[in-house]
């Protein structure tokens, strides 16, 4: 039994004629006859009595008519509910981000959800890669925006977002002569970084692990200056002209626009890393989750086109 059989049966019963039902449905008469015959064979009853004037329901047909009408109505309601859910998703979606990503995506993502999907509740979390992976594993968050070579759970599925450029960041405040001279440069070779103390995250951070690989390849050692923990606090130290950091443009684009910092491209080798969007295949998906997923991709493109997140789009 299928929906087509039920539809043809109901139209035939309502019109009292296979011929008239065929005209209403705009299909060939034999198609209706075949579907009704198959339905009667499956039910092992005769649904219509046939004569030269048309058809009329048998006693079994009248009972089945009420059931078929209810089934078709329920199917229509289910379809309507699904369409409504897809066009107006609802639910609570939690997204985890690293601090630099949060700086470039958190506000536009929140605004996009509030303006376009008022029934979706967006919850944002930020933290280290290990923290985000743990939250994604235990279901505390639905999506994580993190970095290459950090996905270890076999149930995680990831999609590349952007291969971001990594820069040396210097404050424009003229406190130290060496920083004043740096502000005049657009490029610096990796080996020349050894001349400075640079504020770096913890050893477990993907950025430090990437730098460690470059240090091994080049034999250059980067000297680590005291880290104050939070990105915002470290950047305050940099904008005051007291230190340097190595960061993507996503972390400092707002300070660049305010002319508080200068980003200097690192060359020989250039520093880049992949940013990825990760979900847990063990956890259920939803239309709300898909909406947030799609908006993240669109906002990544927007941030890239504005120059706020520089690098190469990967999707």
Secondary structure, DSSP 8 states (H G I E B T S, - for coil): --HHHHHHHHHHHHHT-HHHHHHHHTS-HHHHHHHHHHHHHHHTS--EEEETTEEEE-HHHHHHHHHHHHHHHHHHHHHHHHHHHHHS--EEEEEEE-HHHHHHHHHHHHHHHHHH-TTEEEEEEE--HHHHHHHHHHTS-SEEEEETT----TTEEEEEEEEEEEEEEEE-S-S-HHHHHHTT-SEEEGGGGGGSEEE---TTSHHHHHHHHHHHHH----EEE---SSHHHHHHHHHTTS-EEEEEGGGTHHHHHTTSEEEEEEETTT-EEEEEEEEETTS---HHHHHHHHHHHHHHHHHHHTTSS-EEE--
